C-alpha cells in the first residue's frame, strides 16, 4: 500500500496537508510517464516540479482548488511529502 501525504506552505504563511489518493497517484504517473516510486527515488535526482505537481493534484482532487497549475504555483512557498506507515 502506498500511503503518501503532501504539505503545502503558501506565501501568505498558511499551511495545509492533503492525502495523495489513488486518483492523484494515477494522474501523476500519467503526467510524469514514470511511477511515483521512480519519480521520488533519492538516487534518481527527483525534479522539484514533480513534487509540486503531485501536491497540486492532491489539493485539486480534494475539491479545494480550481486554478490551473501555473497559477496555483505562484501562491506556493514550499511543498513537503511524507510517507505513511504502509511504505
Phi and psi in radians as a Rosetta constraint file:
Dihedral C 1 N 2 CA 2 C 2 CIRCULARHARMONIC -1.768 0.35
Dihedral N 2 CA 2 C 2 N 3 CIRCULARHARMONIC 1.988 0.35
Dihedral C 2 N 3 CA 3 C 3 CIRCULARHARMONIC -2.092 0.35
Dihedral N 3 CA 3 C 3 N 4 CIRCULARHARMONIC 1.766 0.35
Dihedral C 3 N 4 CA 4 C 4 CIRCULARHARMONIC -2.186 0.35
Dihedral N 4 CA 4 C 4 N 5 CIRCULARHARMONIC 2.524 0.35
Dihedral C 4 N 5 CA 5 C 5 CIRCULARHARMONIC -2.330 0.35
Dihedral N 5 CA 5 C 5 N 6 CIRCULARHARMONIC 2.704 0.35
Dihedral C 5 N 6 CA 6 C 6 CIRCULARHARMONIC -2.162 0.35
Dihedral N 6 CA 6 C 6 N 7 CIRCULARHARMONIC 2.472 0.35
Dihedral C 6 N 7 CA 7 C 7 CIRCULARHARMONIC -1.977 0.35
Dihedral N 7 CA 7 C 7 N 8 CIRCULARHARMONIC 2.218 0.35
Dihedral C 7 N 8 CA 8 C 8 CIRCULARHARMONIC -1.918 0.35
Dihedral N 8 CA 8 C 8 N 9 CIRCULARHARMONIC 2.122 0.35
Dihedral C 8 N 9 CA 9 C 9 CIRCULARHARMONIC -1.841 0.35
Dihedral N 9 CA 9 C 9 N 10 CIRCULARHARMONIC 2.171 0.35
Dihedral C 9 N 10 CA 10 C 10 CIRCULARHARMONIC -1.620 0.35
Dihedral N 10 CA 10 C 10 N 11 CIRCULARHARMONIC 2.824 0.35
Dihedral C 10 N 11 CA 11 C 11 CIRCULARHARMONIC -1.112 0.35
Dihedral N 11 CA 11 C 11 N 12 CIRCULARHARMONIC -0.400 0.35
Dihedral C 11 N 12 CA 12 C 12 CIRCULARHARMONIC -1.448 0.35
Dihedral N 12 CA 12 C 12 N 13 CIRCULARHARMONIC 0.042 0.35
Dihedral C 12 N 13 CA 13 C 13 CIRCULARHARMONIC 1.662 0.35
Dihedral N 13 CA 13 C 13 N 14 CIRCULARHARMONIC -0.192 0.35
Dihedral C 13 N 14 CA 14 C 14 CIRCULARHARMONIC -1.332 0.35
Dihedral N 14 CA 14 C 14 N 15 CIRCULARHARMONIC 2.782 0.35
Dihedral C 14 N 15 CA 15 C 15 CIRCULARHARMONIC -2.562 0.35
Dihedral N 15 CA 15 C 15 N 16 CIRCULARHARMONIC 2.445 0.35
Dihedral C 15 N 16 CA 16 C 16 CIRCULARHARMONIC -2.473 0.35
Dihedral N 16 CA 16 C 16 N 17 CIRCULARHARMONIC 2.613 0.35
Dihedral C 16 N 17 CA 17 C 17 CIRCULARHARMONIC -2.035 0.35
Dihedral N 17 CA 17 C 17 N 18 CIRCULARHARMONIC 2.393 0.35
Dihedral C 17 N 18 CA 18 C 18 CIRCULARHARMONIC -2.260 0.35
Dihedral N 18 CA 18 C 18 N 19 CIRCULARHARMONIC 2.415 0.35
Dihedral C 18 N 19 CA 19 C 19 CIRCULARHARMONIC -1.268 0.35
Dihedral N 19 CA 19 C 19 N 20 CIRCULARHARMONIC 2.613 0.35
Dihedral C 19 N 20 CA 20 C 20 CIRCULARHARMONIC -1.783 0.35
Dihedral N 20 CA 20 C 20 N 21 CIRCULARHARMONIC 1.638 0.35
Dihedral C 20 N 21 CA 21 C 21 CIRCULARHARMONIC -1.406 0.35
Dihedral N 21 CA 21 C 21 N 22 CIRCULARHARMONIC 3.048 0.35
Dihedral C 21 N 22 CA 22 C 22 CIRCULARHARMONIC -0.940 0.35
Dihedral N 22 CA 22 C 22 N 23 CIRCULARHARMONIC -0.708 0.35
Dihedral C 22 N 23 CA 23 C 23 CIRCULARHARMONIC -1.074 0.35
Dihedral N 23 CA 23 C 23 N 24 CIRCULARHARMONIC -0.679 0.35
Dihedral C 23 N 24 CA 24 C 24 CIRCULARHARMONIC -1.266 0.35
Dihedral N 24 CA 24 C 24 N 25 CIRCULARHARMONIC -0.680 0.35
Dihedral C 24 N 25 CA 25 C 25 CIRCULARHARMONIC -1.079 0.35
Dihedral N 25 CA 25 C 25 N 26 CIRCULARHARMONIC -0.815 0.35
Dihedral C 25 N 26 CA 26 C 26 CIRCULARHARMONIC -1.153 0.35
Dihedral N 26 CA 26 C 26 N 27 CIRCULARHARMONIC -0.778 0.35
Dihedral C 26 N 27 CA 27 C 27 CIRCULARHARMONIC -1.060 0.35
Dihedral N 27 CA 27 C 27 N 28 CIRCULARHARMONIC -0.693 0.35
Dihedral C 27 N 28 CA 28 C 28 CIRCULARHARMONIC -1.095 0.35
Dihedral N 28 CA 28 C 28 N 29 CIRCULARHARMONIC -0.847 0.35
Dihedral C 28 N 29 CA 29 C 29 CIRCULARHARMONIC -1.093 0.35
Dihedral N 29 CA 29 C 29 N 30 CIRCULARHARMONIC -0.620 0.35
Dihedral C 29 N 30 CA 30 C 30 CIRCULARHARMONIC -1.185 0.35
Dihedral N 30 CA 30 C 30 N 31 CIRCULARHARMONIC -0.697 0.35
Dihedral C 30 N 31 CA 31 C 31 CIRCULARHARMONIC -1.186 0.35
Dihedral N 31 CA 31 C 31 N 32 CIRCULARHARMONIC -0.842 0.35
Dihedral C 31 N 32 CA 32 C 32 CIRCULARHARMONIC -1.413 0.35
Dihedral N 32 CA 32 C 32 N 33 CIRCULARHARMONIC -0.321 0.35
Dihedral C 32 N 33 CA 33 C 33 CIRCULARHARMONIC 1.039 0.35
Dihedral N 33 CA 33 C 33 N 34 CIRCULARHARMONIC 0.588 0.35
Dihedral C 33 N 34 CA 34 C 34 CIRCULARHARMONIC -2.730 0.35
Dihedral N 34 CA 34 C 34 N 35 CIRCULARHARMONIC 2.706 0.35
Dihedral C 34 N 35 CA 35 C 35 CIRCULARHARMONIC -1.188 0.35
Dihedral N 35 CA 35 C 35 N 36 CIRCULARHARMONIC 2.751 0.35
Dihedral C 35 N 36 CA 36 C 36 CIRCULARHARMONIC -1.070 0.35
Dihedral N 36 CA 36 C 36 N 37 CIRCULARHARMONIC -0.731 0.35
Dihedral C 36 N 37 CA 37 C 37 CIRCULARHARMONIC -0.988 0.35
Dihedral N 37 CA 37 C 37 N 38 CIRCULARHARMONIC -0.793 0.35
Dihedral C 37 N 38 CA 38 C 38 CIRCULARHARMONIC -1.214 0.35
Dihedral N 38 CA 38 C 38 N 39 CIRCULARHARMONIC -0.665 0.35
Dihedral C 38 N 39 CA 39 C 39 CIRCULARHARMONIC -1.121 0.35
Dihedral N 39 CA 39 C 39 N 40 CIRCULARHARMONIC -0.543 0.35
Dihedral C 39 N 40 CA 40 C 40 CIRCULARHARMONIC -1.957 0.35
Dihedral N 40 CA 40 C 40 N 41 CIRCULARHARMONIC 0.295 0.35
Dihedral C 40 N 41 CA 41 C 41 CIRCULARHARMONIC -1.184 0.35
Dihedral N 41 CA 41 C 41 N 42 CIRCULARHARMONIC 2.076 0.35
Dihedral C 41 N 42 CA 42 C 42 CIRCULARHARMONIC -1.040 0.35
Dihedral N 42 CA 42 C 42 N 43 CIRCULARHARMONIC -0.448 0.35
Dihedral C 42 N 43 CA 43 C 43 CIRCULARHARMONIC -1.391 0.35
Dihedral N 43 CA 43 C 43 N 44 CIRCULARHARMONIC -0.223 0.35
Dihedral C 43 N 44 CA 44 C 44 CIRCULARHARMONIC -1.707 0.35
Dihedral N 44 CA 44 C 44 N 45 CIRCULARHARMONIC 0.152 0.35
Dihedral C 44 N 45 CA 45 C 45 CIRCULARHARMONIC 0.951 0.35
Dihedral N 45 CA 45 C 45 N 46 CIRCULARHARMONIC 1.221 0.35
Dihedral C 45 N 46 CA 46 C 46 CIRCULARHARMONIC -1.085 0.35
Dihedral N 46 CA 46 C 46 N 47 CIRCULARHARMONIC 2.540 0.35
Dihedral C 46 N 47 CA 47 C 47 CIRCULARHARMONIC -1.474 0.35
Dihedral N 47 CA 47 C 47 N 48 CIRCULARHARMONIC 2.417 0.35
Dihedral C 47 N 48 CA 48 C 48 CIRCULARHARMONIC -1.096 0.35
Dihedral N 48 CA 48 C 48 N 49 CIRCULARHARMONIC -0.616 0.35
Dihedral C 48 N 49 CA 49 C 49 CIRCULARHARMONIC -0.986 0.35
Dihedral N 49 CA 49 C 49 N 50 CIRCULARHARMONIC -0.623 0.35
Dihedral C 49 N 50 CA 50 C 50 CIRCULARHARMONIC -1.093 0.35
Dihedral N 50 CA 50 C 50 N 51 CIRCULARHARMONIC -0.760 0.35
Dihedral C 50 N 51 CA 51 C 51 CIRCULARHARMONIC -1.136 0.35
Dihedral N 51 CA 51 C 51 N 52 CIRCULARHARMONIC -0.764 0.35
Dihedral C 51 N 52 CA 52 C 52 CIRCULARHARMONIC -1.134 0.35
Dihedral N 52 CA 52 C 52 N 53 CIRCULARHARMONIC -0.683 0.35
Dihedral C 52 N 53 CA 53 C 53 CIRCULARHARMONIC -1.157 0.35
Dihedral N 53 CA 53 C 53 N 54 CIRCULARHARMONIC -0.711 0.35
Dihedral C 53 N 54 CA 54 C 54 CIRCULARHARMONIC -1.099 0.35
Dihedral N 54 CA 54 C 54 N 55 CIRCULARHARMONIC -0.707 0.35
Dihedral C 54 N 55 CA 55 C 55 CIRCULARHARMONIC -1.117 0.35
Dihedral N 55 CA 55 C 55 N 56 CIRCULARHARMONIC -0.745 0.35
Dihedral C 55 N 56 CA 56 C 56 CIRCULARHARMONIC -1.057 0.35
Dihedral N 56 CA 56 C 56 N 57 CIRCULARHARMONIC -0.783 0.35
Dihedral C 56 N 57 CA 57 C 57 CIRCULARHARMONIC -1.060 0.35
Dihedral N 57 CA 57 C 57 N 58 CIRCULARHARMONIC -0.768 0.35
Dihedral C 57 N 58 CA 58 C 58 CIRCULARHARMONIC -1.087 0.35
Dihedral N 58 CA 58 C 58 N 59 CIRCULARHARMONIC -0.772 0.35
Dihedral C 58 N 59 CA 59 C 59 CIRCULARHARMONIC -1.206 0.35
Dihedral N 59 CA 59 C 59 N 60 CIRCULARHARMONIC -0.748 0.35
Dihedral C 59 N 60 CA 60 C 60 CIRCULARHARMONIC -1.063 0.35
Dihedral N 60 CA 60 C 60 N 61 CIRCULARHARMONIC -0.807 0.35
Dihedral C 60 N 61 CA 61 C 61 CIRCULARHARMONIC -1.269 0.35
Dihedral N 61 CA 61 C 61 N 62 CIRCULARHARMONIC -0.218 0.35
Dihedral C 61 N 62 CA 62 C 62 CIRCULARHARMONIC -1.369 0.35
Dihedral N 62 CA 62 C 62 N 63 CIRCULARHARMONIC -0.193 0.35
Dihedral C 62 N 63 CA 63 C 63 CIRCULARHARMONIC 1.546 0.35
Dihedral N 63 CA 63 C 63 N 64 CIRCULARHARMONIC 0.098 0.35
Dihedral C 63 N 64 CA 64 C 64 CIRCULARHARMONIC -1.461 0.35
Dihedral N 64 CA 64 C 64 N 65 CIRCULARHARMONIC -0.523 0.35
Dihedral C 64 N 65 CA 65 C 65 CIRCULARHARMONIC -2.201 0.35
Dihedral N 65 CA 65 C 65 N 66 CIRCULARHARMONIC 2.760 0.35
Dihedral C 65 N 66 CA 66 C 66 CIRCULARHARMONIC -2.261 0.35
Dihedral N 66 CA 66 C 66 N 67 CIRCULARHARMONIC -0.014 0.35
Dihedral C 66 N 67 CA 67 C 67 CIRCULARHARMONIC -1.244 0.35
Dihedral N 67 CA 67 C 67 N 68 CIRCULARHARMONIC 2.597 0.35
Dihedral C 67 N 68 CA 68 C 68 CIRCULARHARMONIC -1.238 0.35
Dihedral N 68 CA 68 C 68 N 69 CIRCULARHARMONIC 2.770 0.35
Dihedral C 68 N 69 CA 69 C 69 CIRCULARHARMONIC -0.918 0.35
Dihedral N 69 CA 69 C 69 N 70 CIRCULARHARMONIC -0.844 0.35
Dihedral C 69 N 70 CA 70 C 70 CIRCULARHARMONIC -1.126 0.35
Dihedral N 70 CA 70 C 70 N 71 CIRCULARHARMONIC -0.434 0.35
Dihedral C 70 N 71 CA 71 C 71 CIRCULARHARMONIC -1.468 0.35
Dihedral N 71 CA 71 C 71 N 72 CIRCULARHARMONIC -0.710 0.35
Dihedral C 71 N 72 CA 72 C 72 CIRCULARHARMONIC -1.054 0.35
Dihedral N 72 CA 72 C 72 N 73 CIRCULARHARMONIC -0.767 0.35
Dihedral C 72 N 73 CA 73 C 73 CIRCULARHARMONIC -1.110 0.35
Dihedral N 73 CA 73 C 73 N 74 CIRCULARHARMONIC -0.434 0.35
Dihedral C 73 N 74 CA 74 C 74 CIRCULARHARMONIC -1.124 0.35
Dihedral N 74 CA 74 C 74 N 75 CIRCULARHARMONIC -0.370 0.35
Dihedral C 74 N 75 CA 75 C 75 CIRCULARHARMONIC -1.710 0.35
Dihedral N 75 CA 75 C 75 N 76 CIRCULARHARMONIC -0.044 0.35
Dihedral C 75 N 76 CA 76 C 76 CIRCULARHARMONIC -1.727 0.35
Dihedral N 76 CA 76 C 76 N 77 CIRCULARHARMONIC 2.337 0.35
Dihedral C 76 N 77 CA 77 C 77 CIRCULARHARMONIC -1.639 0.35
Dihedral N 77 CA 77 C 77 N 78 CIRCULARHARMONIC -0.703 0.35
Dihedral C 77 N 78 CA 78 C 78 CIRCULARHARMONIC -2.844 0.35
Dihedral N 78 CA 78 C 78 N 79 CIRCULARHARMONIC 2.780 0.35
Dihedral C 78 N 79 CA 79 C 79 CIRCULARHARMONIC -2.411 0.35
Dihedral N 79 CA 79 C 79 N 80 CIRCULARHARMONIC 2.423 0.35
Dihedral C 79 N 80 CA 80 C 80 CIRCULARHARMONIC -2.241 0.35
Dihedral N 80 CA 80 C 80 N 81 CIRCULARHARMONIC 2.823 0.35
Dihedral C 80 N 81 CA 81 C 81 CIRCULARHARMONIC -2.321 0.35
Dihedral N 81 CA 81 C 81 N 82 CIRCULARHARMONIC 2.678 0.35
Dihedral C 81 N 82 CA 82 C 82 CIRCULARHARMONIC -2.325 0.35
Dihedral N 82 CA 82 C 82 N 83 CIRCULARHARMONIC 2.419 0.35
Dihedral C 82 N 83 CA 83 C 83 CIRCULARHARMONIC -1.630 0.35
Dihedral N 83 CA 83 C 83 N 84 CIRCULARHARMONIC 2.341 0.35
Dihedral C 83 N 84 CA 84 C 84 CIRCULARHARMONIC -1.402 0.35
Dihedral N 84 CA 84 C 84 N 85 CIRCULARHARMONIC -3.090 0.35
Dihedral C 84 N 85 CA 85 C 85 CIRCULARHARMONIC -1.165 0.35
Dihedral N 85 CA 85 C 85 N 86 CIRCULARHARMONIC -0.295 0.35
Dihedral C 85 N 86 CA 86 C 86 CIRCULARHARMONIC -1.397 0.35
Dihedral N 86 CA 86 C 86 N 87 CIRCULARHARMONIC 0.024 0.35
